[in-house]
Amino acid sequence: MNYTYKTKGTCCTQIELELDGNVVHNVKFTGGCNGNLKAIPRLVEGLTVEQIEEKISGIRCGMRATSCGDQLARACREAYEAAQN
């Protein structure tokens, strides 16, 4: 399943990902810090939604209440729940 998530509170504006069951593949960020947003997709490739949430959910960026990683964890959960319905 392909899923597009509009981010909130981060420099990146959108996250695209693919789900195979609960396994995440092909994460792509639009906007944001180029280096970090090339690294994160490589680090989470093939992980489950739960593993991603465990590793990066709740991470903040400076004074912001969220980060690109946190938004990815939210995107993965939202995509997974959408796939279940």
MOPAC internal coordinates of N, CA, C and O (Angstrom, degrees):
PM7 1SCF
backbone

  N    0.0000 0     0.00 0     0.00 0    0    0    0
  C    1.4421 1     0.00 0     0.00 0    1    0    0
  C    1.5256 1   108.62 1     0.00 0    2    1    0
  O    1.2310 1   120.14 1   -50.01 1    3    2    1
  N    1.3197 1   117.33 1   129.99 1    3    2    1
  C    1.4560 1   122.88 1   173.94 1    5    3    2
  C    1.5230 1   108.49 1   -90.28 1    6    5    3
  O    1.2310 1   120.71 1   -39.78 1    7    6    5
  N    1.3292 1   116.25 1   140.22 1    7    6    5
  C    1.4589 1   120.34 1  -177.45 1    9    7    6
  C    1.5184 1   109.76 1  -140.93 1   10    9    7
  O    1.2310 1   120.53 1   -41.75 1   11   10    9
  N    1.3285 1   116.58 1   138.25 1   11   10    9
  C    1.4563 1   123.05 1   176.38 1   13   11   10
  C    1.5190 1   108.72 1  -118.73 1   14   13   11
  O    1.2310 1   121.16 1   -50.46 1   15   14   13
  N    1.3341 1   115.39 1   129.54 1   15   14   13
  C    1.4630 1   122.64 1  -177.28 1   17   15   14
  C    1.5233 1   108.68 1  -121.35 1   18   17   15
  O    1.2310 1   120.40 1   -52.94 1   19   18   17
  N    1.3142 1   116.85 1   127.06 1   19   18   17
  C    1.4643 1   122.62 1   175.42 1   21   19   18
  C    1.5240 1   107.65 1   -87.01 1   22   21   19
  O    1.2310 1   120.57 1   -62.27 1   23   22   21
  N    1.3238 1   116.51 1   117.73 1   23   22   21
  C    1.4593 1   120.53 1  -175.93 1   25   23   22
  C    1.5307 1   111.76 1   -75.05 1   26   25   23
  O    1.2310 1   121.79 1   -18.45 1   27   26   25
  N    1.3330 1   114.17 1   161.55 1   27   26   25
  C    1.4600 1   121.28 1   178.82 1   29   27   26
  C    1.5210 1   108.07 1  -133.48 1   30   29   27
  O    1.2310 1   120.27 1   -55.09 1   31   30   29
  N    1.3487 1   117.09 1   124.91 1   31   30   29
  C    1.4569 1   120.96 1   174.33 1   33   31   30
  C    1.5093 1   116.43 1    83.44 1   34   33   31
  O    1.2310 1   119.82 1  -163.87 1   35   34   33
  N    1.3401 1   117.94 1    16.13 1   35   34   33
  C    1.4650 1   120.92 1   179.90 1   37   35   34
  C    1.5287 1   110.32 1  -131.21 1   38   37   35
  O    1.2310 1   121.23 1   -13.51 1   39   38   37
  N    1.3216 1   115.26 1   166.49 1   39   38   37
  C    1.4683 1   120.88 1   177.10 1   41   39   38
  C    1.5263 1   111.30 1   -68.54 1   42   41   39
  O    1.2310 1   120.59 1   142.56 1   43   42   41
  N    1.3265 1   116.48 1   -37.44 1   43   42   41
  C    1.4621 1   117.61 1   175.80 1   45   43   42
  C    1.5268 1   108.04 1   -72.35 1   46   45   43
  O    1.2310 1   120.73 1   -32.65 1   47   46   45
  N    1.3091 1   116.20 1   147.35 1   47   46   45
  C    1.4636 1   120.62 1  -174.47 1   49   47   46
  C    1.5211 1   113.68 1  -105.95 1   50   49   47
  O    1.2310 1   120.64 1   163.16 1   51   50   49
  N    1.3256 1   116.38 1   -16.84 1   51   50   49
  C    1.4617 1   119.59 1  -175.13 1   53   51   50
  C    1.5149 1   110.15 1  -157.61 1   54   53   51
  O    1.2310 1   121.17 1   -32.61 1   55   54   53
  N    1.3344 1   115.37 1   147.39 1   55   54   53
  C    1.4644 1   121.82 1   174.33 1   57   55   54
  C    1.5251 1   107.56 1  -127.42 1   58   57   55
  O    1.2310 1   121.00 1   -49.45 1   59   58   57
  N    1.3170 1   115.68 1   130.55 1   59   58   57
  C    1.4618 1   121.34 1   173.84 1   61   59   58
  C    1.5189 1   107.44 1  -113.18 1   62   61   59
  O    1.2310 1   120.82 1   -38.96 1   63   62   61
  N    1.3338 1   116.04 1   141.04 1   63   62   61
  C    1.4581 1   119.99 1   178.77 1   65   63   62
  C    1.5121 1   109.71 1  -152.36 1   66   65   63
  O    1.2310 1   121.57 1   -15.13 1   67   66   65
  N    1.3167 1   114.60 1   164.87 1   67   66   65
  C    1.4582 1   121.74 1   174.71 1   69   67   66
  C    1.5182 1   108.16 1  -119.08 1   70   69   67
  O    1.2310 1   120.96 1   -39.12 1   71   70   69
  N    1.3147 1   115.77 1   140.88 1   71   70   69
  C    1.4627 1   121.84 1   176.17 1   73   71   70
  C    1.5119 1   109.36 1  -117.23 1   74   73   71
  O    1.2310 1   121.05 1   -44.85 1   75   74   73
  N    1.3161 1   115.61 1   135.15 1   75   74   73
  C    1.4545 1   122.40 1   171.88 1   77   75   74
  C    1.5152 1   104.93 1  -121.71 1   78   77   75
  O    1.2310 1   120.36 1   -85.11 1   79   78   77
  N    1.3243 1   116.91 1    94.89 1   79   78   77
  C    1.4644 1   120.86 1  -169.62 1   81   79   78
  C    1.5102 1   107.89 1    70.40 1   82   81   79
  O    1.2310 1   120.54 1    66.54 1   83   82   81
  N    1.3440 1   116.56 1  -113.46 1   83   82   81
  C    1.4673 1   119.32 1   175.55 1   85   83   82
  C    1.5373 1   111.25 1  -115.02 1   86   85   83
  O    1.2310 1   120.54 1  -162.89 1   87   86   85
  N    1.3356 1   116.57 1    17.11 1   87   86   85
  C    1.4665 1   121.91 1  -179.71 1   89   87   86
  C    1.5289 1   109.38 1  -100.37 1   90   89   87
  O    1.2310 1   121.16 1   -47.88 1   91   90   89
  N    1.3354 1   115.39 1   132.12 1   91   90   89
  C    1.4586 1   122.45 1  -173.84 1   93   91   90
  C    1.5311 1   110.39 1   -97.36 1   94   93   91
  O    1.2310 1   121.29 1   -43.75 1   95   94   93
  N    1.3427 1   115.13 1   136.25 1   95   94   93
  C    1.4615 1   122.52 1   178.98 1   97   95   94
  C    1.5276 1   109.87 1  -138.30 1   98   97   95
  O    1.2310 1   121.04 1   -22.02 1   99   98   97
  N    1.3198 1   115.61 1   157.98 1   99   98   97
  C    1.4720 1   124.02 1   168.42 1  101   99   98
  C    1.5264 1   114.13 1    51.69 1  102  101   99
  O    1.2310 1   120.74 1  -127.84 1  103  102  101
  N    1.3196 1   116.20 1    52.16 1  103  102  101
  C    1.4643 1   120.75 1   177.37 1  105  103  102
  C    1.5247 1   108.91 1   -73.97 1  106  105  103
  O    1.2310 1   120.73 1   -45.64 1  107  106  105
  N    1.3319 1   116.21 1   134.36 1  107  106  105
  C    1.4649 1   122.16 1   177.43 1  109  107  106
  C    1.5267 1   108.48 1  -136.15 1  110  109  107
  O    1.2310 1   121.00 1   -49.82 1  111  110  109
  N    1.3307 1   115.68 1   130.18 1  111  110  109
  C    1.4559 1   122.36 1   176.85 1  113  111  110
  C    1.5219 1   109.36 1  -103.02 1  114  113  111
  O    1.2310 1   120.38 1   -33.72 1  115  114  113
  N    1.3231 1   116.88 1   146.28 1  115  114  113
  C    1.4603 1   122.45 1   172.70 1  117  115  114
  C    1.5214 1   106.85 1  -111.04 1  118  117  115
  O    1.2310 1   120.50 1   -55.98 1  119  118  117
  N    1.3274 1   116.64 1   124.02 1  119  118  117
  C    1.4633 1   121.55 1  -178.32 1  121  119  118
  C    1.5146 1   110.66 1    79.16 1  122  121  119
  O    1.2310 1   120.75 1     3.50 1  123  122  121
  N    1.3222 1   116.17 1  -176.50 1  123  122  121
  C    1.4601 1   120.82 1   177.28 1  125  123  122
  C    1.5121 1   113.01 1    91.00 1  126  125  123
  O    1.2310 1   120.77 1     8.69 1  127  126  125
  N    1.3267 1   116.14 1  -171.31 1  127  126  125
  C    1.4710 1   123.71 1  -177.58 1  129  127  126
  C    1.5165 1   109.66 1   -77.79 1  130  129  127
  O    1.2310 1   120.66 1   -66.50 1  131  130  129
  N    1.2905 1   116.35 1   113.50 1  131  130  129
  C    1.4610 1   122.74 1  -171.66 1  133  131  130
  C    1.5224 1   113.71 1   -52.13 1  134  133  131
  O    1.2310 1   119.60 1   129.83 1  135  134  133
  N    1.3120 1   118.37 1   -50.17 1  135  134  133
  C    1.4639 1   120.86 1  -176.66 1  137  135  134
  C    1.5148 1   112.80 1   -63.65 1  138  137  135
  O    1.2310 1   120.45 1   130.48 1  139  138  137
  N    1.3256 1   116.75 1   -49.52 1  139  138  137
  C    1.4661 1   120.70 1   179.75 1  141  139  138
  C    1.5197 1   111.20 1   -60.67 1  142  141  139
  O    1.2310 1   121.02 1   140.36 1  143  142  141
  N    1.3143 1   115.66 1   -39.64 1  143  142  141
  C    1.4578 1   118.22 1  -174.20 1  145  143  142
  C    1.5259 1   112.81 1   -83.72 1  146  145  143
  O    1.2310 1   120.45 1   178.21 1  147  146  145
  N    1.3184 1   116.74 1    -1.79 1  147  146  145
  C    1.4632 1   120.97 1   166.10 1  149  147  146
  C    1.5304 1   108.94 1   -91.25 1  150  149  147
  O    1.2310 1   120.65 1   145.87 1  151  150  149
  N    1.3304 1   116.37 1   -34.13 1  151  150  149
  C    1.4639 1   120.83 1  -177.18 1  153  151  150
  C    1.5265 1   111.87 1   -73.95 1  154  153  151
  O    1.2310 1   119.97 1   134.85 1  155  154  153
  N    1.3099 1   117.66 1   -45.15 1  155  154  153
  C    1.4682 1   120.70 1  -175.24 1  157  155  154
  C    1.5290 1   111.85 1   -56.03 1  158  157  155
  O    1.2310 1   118.68 1   131.64 1  159  158  157
  N    1.3342 1   120.12 1   -48.36 1  159  158  157
  C    1.4742 1   118.71 1   179.35 1  161  159  158
  C    1.5245 1   113.54 1   -58.24 1  162  161  159
  O    1.2310 1   120.14 1   143.41 1  163  162  161
  N    1.3152 1   117.33 1   -36.59 1  163  162  161
  C    1.4641 1   119.76 1   178.53 1  165  163  162
  C    1.5255 1   111.25 1   -67.37 1  166  165  163
  O    1.2310 1   120.91 1   141.89 1  167  166  165
  N    1.3219 1   115.86 1   -38.11 1  167  166  165
  C    1.4626 1   120.24 1  -177.76 1  169  167  166
  C    1.5287 1   113.03 1   -71.25 1  170  169  167
  O    1.2310 1   120.09 1   149.72 1  171  170  169
  N    1.3301 1   117.43 1   -30.28 1  171  170  169
  C    1.4688 1   119.94 1  -176.51 1  173  171  170
  C    1.5226 1   113.17 1   -98.93 1  174  173  171
  O    1.2310 1   119.63 1   173.48 1  175  174  173
  N    1.3207 1   118.31 1    -6.52 1  175  174  173
  C    1.4669 1   121.16 1  -178.90 1  177  175  174
  C    1.5251 1   110.40 1   -54.50 1  178  177  175
  O    1.2310 1   120.77 1   -54.94 1  179  178  177
  N    1.3294 1   116.13 1   125.06 1  179  178  177
  C    1.4532 1   122.08 1   176.54 1  181  179  178
  C    1.5181 1   115.43 1    83.10 1  182  181  179
  O    1.2310 1   120.07 1   179.13 1  183  182  181
  N    1.3303 1   117.46 1    -0.87 1  183  182  181
  C    1.4654 1   120.00 1   176.60 1  185  183  182
  C    1.5158 1   110.16 1   -81.92 1  186  185  183
  O    1.2310 1   120.69 1   -20.19 1  187  186  185
  N    1.3103 1   116.29 1   159.81 1  187  186  185
  C    1.4636 1   120.54 1   175.96 1  189  187  186
  C    1.5282 1   109.13 1   -82.75 1  190  189  187
  O    1.2310 1   121.43 1   -16.67 1  191  190  189
  N    1.3112 1   114.87 1   163.33 1  191  190  189
  C    1.4652 1   120.92 1   175.61 1  193  191  190
  C    1.5244 1   109.55 1   -55.11 1  194  193  191
  O    1.2310 1   120.26 1   136.07 1  195  194  193
  N    1.3146 1   117.10 1   -43.93 1  195  194  193
  C    1.4630 1   121.59 1  -177.89 1  197  195  194
  C    1.5302 1   111.49 1   -64.78 1  198  197  195
  O    1.2310 1   120.13 1   139.65 1  199  198  197
  N    1.3133 1   117.36 1   -40.35 1  199  198  197
  C    1.4683 1   120.56 1   178.51 1  201  199  198
  C    1.5277 1   111.14 1   -64.41 1  202  201  199
  O    1.2310 1   120.62 1   138.69 1  203  202  201
  N    1.3172 1   116.42 1   -41.31 1  203  202  201
  C    1.4628 1   120.53 1   178.76 1  205  203  202
  C    1.5190 1   109.98 1   -64.83 1  206  205  203
  O    1.2310 1   120.24 1   135.28 1  207  206  205
  N    1.3239 1   117.15 1   -44.72 1  207  206  205
  C    1.4629 1   120.01 1   178.28 1  209  207  206
  C    1.5261 1   110.78 1   -59.50 1  210  209  207
  O    1.2310 1   120.39 1   136.71 1  211  210  209
  N    1.3171 1   116.86 1   -43.29 1  211  210  209
  C    1.4621 1   121.66 1  -178.75 1  213  211  210
  C    1.5280 1   111.40 1   -62.34 1  214  213  211
  O    1.2310 1   120.23 1   141.05 1  215  214  213
  N    1.3232 1   117.17 1   -38.95 1  215  214  213
  C    1.4603 1   121.56 1  -174.79 1  217  215  214
  C    1.5287 1   113.70 1   -81.89 1  218  217  215
  O    1.2310 1   119.23 1   140.97 1  219  218  217
  N    1.3421 1   119.08 1   -39.03 1  219  218  217
  C    1.4655 1   118.81 1  -169.88 1  221  219  218
  C    1.5191 1   116.20 1  -128.12 1  222  221  219
  O    1.2310 1   119.59 1   177.27 1  223  222  221
  N    1.3176 1   118.38 1    -2.73 1  223  222  221
  C    1.4601 1   119.82 1   177.09 1  225  223  222
  C    1.5255 1   109.53 1   -65.58 1  226  225  223
  O    1.2310 1   120.72 1   -43.22 1  227  226  225
  N    1.3214 1   116.23 1   136.78 1  227  226  225
  C    1.4585 1   121.23 1   176.32 1  229  227  226
  C    1.5128 1   115.23 1    88.24 1  230  229  227
  O    1.2310 1   119.47 1   175.71 1  231  230  229
  N    1.3331 1   118.61 1    -4.29 1  231  230  229
  C    1.4638 1   120.62 1   177.54 1  233  231  230
  C    1.5292 1   108.63 1   -68.06 1  234  233  231
  O    1.2310 1   121.32 1   -43.59 1  235  234  233
  N    1.3241 1   115.09 1   136.41 1  235  234  233
  C    1.4628 1   121.16 1   179.45 1  237  235  234
  C    1.5212 1   109.64 1  -106.07 1  238  237  235
  O    1.2310 1   120.49 1   -23.72 1  239  238  237
  N    1.3072 1   116.66 1   156.28 1  239  238  237
  C    1.4623 1   123.25 1   176.12 1  241  239  238
  C    1.5239 1   107.37 1  -115.52 1  242  241  239
  O    1.2310 1   120.71 1   -74.93 1  243  242  241
  N    1.3287 1   116.25 1   105.07 1  243  242  241
  C    1.4639 1   119.87 1  -177.57 1  245  243  242
  C    1.5157 1   110.61 1    59.40 1  246  245  243
  O    1.2310 1   120.93 1    51.51 1  247  246  245
  N    1.3077 1   115.82 1  -128.49 1  247  246  245
  C    1.4689 1   121.38 1  -179.25 1  249  247  246
  C    1.5325 1   112.30 1   -87.21 1  250  249  247
  O    1.2310 1   119.98 1   176.92 1  251  250  249
  N    1.2986 1   117.65 1    -3.08 1  251  250  249
  C    1.4747 1   120.73 1  -179.78 1  253  251  250
  C    1.5240 1   110.28 1   -72.34 1  254  253  251
  O    1.2310 1   121.06 1   -28.39 1  255  254  253
  N    1.2967 1   115.58 1   151.61 1  255  254  253
  C    1.4668 1   121.16 1  -179.56 1  257  255  254
  C    1.5241 1   112.38 1   -79.22 1  258  257  255
  O    1.2310 1   120.15 1   176.24 1  259  258  257
  N    1.3289 1   117.31 1    -3.76 1  259  258  257
  C    1.4628 1   122.20 1  -176.45 1  261  259  258
  C    1.5240 1   108.97 1  -145.69 1  262  261  259
  O    1.2310 1   120.71 1     0.50 1  263  262  261
  N    1.3151 1   116.26 1  -179.50 1  263  262  261
  C    1.4654 1   122.63 1   176.51 1  265  263  262
  C    1.5279 1   107.55 1  -150.52 1  266  265  263
  O    1.2310 1   120.79 1    -6.16 1  267  266  265
  N    1.3188 1   116.09 1   173.84 1  267  266  265
  C    1.4685 1   119.08 1   176.84 1  269  267  266
  C    1.5281 1   110.59 1   -62.43 1  270  269  267
  O    1.2310 1   120.32 1   141.68 1  271  270  269
  N    1.3284 1   117.00 1   -38.32 1  271  270  269
  C    1.4624 1   120.41 1   177.15 1  273  271  270
  C    1.5166 1   111.98 1   -63.89 1  274  273  271
  O    1.2310 1   120.58 1   134.50 1  275  274  273
  N    1.3247 1   116.50 1   -45.50 1  275  274  273
  C    1.4587 1   121.52 1   177.73 1  277  275  274
  C    1.5224 1   110.62 1   -61.21 1  278  277  275
  O    1.2310 1   120.61 1   138.65 1  279  278  277
  N    1.3273 1   116.44 1   -41.35 1  279  278  277
  C    1.4605 1   120.13 1   178.17 1  281  279  278
  C    1.5262 1   111.07 1   -64.78 1  282  281  279
  O    1.2310 1   120.25 1   144.28 1  283  282  281
  N    1.3348 1   117.13 1   -35.72 1  283  282  281
  C    1.4655 1   119.95 1   176.41 1  285  283  282
  C    1.5195 1   110.33 1   -63.86 1  286  285  283
  O    1.2310 1   120.06 1   136.52 1  287  286  285
  N    1.3211 1   117.49 1   -43.48 1  287  286  285
  C    1.4667 1   120.22 1   178.06 1  289  287  286
  C    1.5270 1   110.19 1   -59.23 1  290  289  287
  O    1.2310 1   120.47 1   137.78 1  291  290  289
  N    1.3110 1   116.71 1   -42.22 1  291  290  289
  C    1.4797 1   120.59 1   178.02 1  293  291  290
  C    1.5186 1   111.18 1   -65.54 1  294  293  291
  O    1.2310 1   120.58 1   138.77 1  295  294  293
  N    1.3316 1   116.49 1   -41.23 1  295  294  293
  C    1.4688 1   121.35 1   179.23 1  297  295  294
  C    1.5260 1   110.75 1   -61.69 1  298  297  295
  O    1.2310 1   120.61 1   137.46 1  299  298  297
  N    1.3262 1   116.45 1   -42.54 1  299  298  297
  C    1.4656 1   120.62 1   179.80 1  301  299  298
  C    1.5262 1   111.03 1   -62.89 1  302  301  299
  O    1.2310 1   120.59 1   135.07 1  303  302  301
  N    1.3271 1   116.48 1   -44.93 1  303  302  301
  C    1.4733 1   120.33 1   179.22 1  305  303  302
  C    1.5214 1   110.17 1   -63.17 1  306  305  303
  O    1.2310 1   120.22 1   134.67 1  307  306  305
  N    1.3301 1   117.18 1   -45.33 1  307  306  305
  C    1.4726 1   120.95 1  -179.43 1  309  307  306
  C    1.5293 1   110.62 1   -61.94 1  310  309  307
  O    1.2310 1   120.40 1   137.31 1  311  310  309
  N    1.3227 1   116.83 1   -42.69 1  311  310  309
  C    1.4651 1   120.50 1   179.07 1  313  311  310
  C    1.5239 1   110.70 1   -63.88 1  314  313  311
  O    1.2310 1   120.60 1   136.75 1  315  314  313
  N    1.3287 1   116.45 1   -43.25 1  315  314  313
  C    1.4605 1   120.62 1   179.97 1  317  315  314
  C    1.5214 1   111.00 1   -61.60 1  318  317  315
  O    1.2310 1   120.42 1   134.86 1  319  318  317
  N    1.3218 1   116.81 1   -45.14 1  319  318  317
  C    1.4578 1   120.80 1  -179.54 1  321  319  318
  C    1.5370 1   110.73 1   -66.41 1  322  321  319
  O    1.2310 1   120.16 1   142.82 1  323  322  321
  N    1.3163 1   117.29 1   -37.18 1  323  322  321
  C    1.4714 1   120.90 1   177.57 1  325  323  322
  C    1.5311 1   110.51 1   -64.29 1  326  325  323
  O    1.2310 1   120.77 1   143.18 1  327  326  325
  N    1.3268 1   116.14 1   -36.82 1  327  326  325
  C    1.4640 1   120.60 1  -179.54 1  329  327  326
  C    1.5224 1   111.51 1   -69.52 1  330  329  327
  O    1.2310 1   120.17 1   154.04 1  331  330  329
  N    1.3227 1   117.28 1   -25.96 1  331  330  329
  C    1.4710 1   121.72 1  -178.58 1  333  331  330
  C    1.5289 1   112.09 1   -77.56 1  334  333  331
  O    1.2310 1   120.17 1   160.57 1  335  334  333
  N    1.3297 1   117.28 1   -19.43 1  335  334  333
  C    1.4806 1   121.05 1  -177.47 1  337  335  334
  C    1.4894 1   113.05 1   -92.12 1  338  337  335
  O    1.2310 1   120.10 1   180.00 1  339  338  337

